[in-house]
Amino acid sequence: MQKLKVAANSGQNSGFEFLQECWSDDPALQIVIKKLLVKFPQWGIAIVDGELIEWEGYSKAI
């Protein structure tokens, strides 16, 4: 949870694998991650059908 708080304050991406682990571990963390992904779309991570995915095409479209 602390690492997610740091990411929220700094905008530093914690990494897809870390976010995916947190997503799978605790439903309460899913809420935090959802808010992070809305706040930082430049990370290129999205939620599709309840799963996290890396959206590689996003950074190339900008």
N, C-alpha and C positions, 0 to 999 in steps of 0.2 A: 504494500500500500504506500509506503514511503517513497519508493521509486516512482510510482504513478503521480504522487503529489509534486515531486520535483519536476516531472515532465510537464505537469499542468502549469507550474509557475515559470518554467524556463522555456518551454516550447521544444525542448530537446527530445527527440524521438528515442524511446526506450528500446526500440527494435521490435520487429514483427514477431519473432519467436517468443520474446518475453511477454508481449501483449497477448499472444495466443495462449500461452500457459496460464496467465491470469484469467483469461476469458473462460478457460475450461475448468479452472479450480473453484471459482466462487461466483455465484450469480450476482452478488452485491458489487463485485468488481466490474461486472459487465456494464453497470450503470456508469461507473467512473470512466471506463474505456469509451463508451458511447459519447460521453461529453467531450473527452479528449479528441476524438476523431472529428467531431463537429467543429471544435475550436481550431484544430490543426489539419485541415484537409490536404495541405502540402505534403503530409507524410505518405500519402498515396495508399492508405489502408481504408477499406470499406467493410460494411457488414452486409452480407448477402445470405438470405435464408437462415439467419441466425448464426452464421459463421464469419469469421474474419478472413478477408482476402487481401492480397497485395494488388493494388491497382496500378500496374506499371505504366499503362498508357496515359495516366493523368499527368505526370511530370513532362512527358513529351508533348502533350497538347498545349501546354502553357507557353 
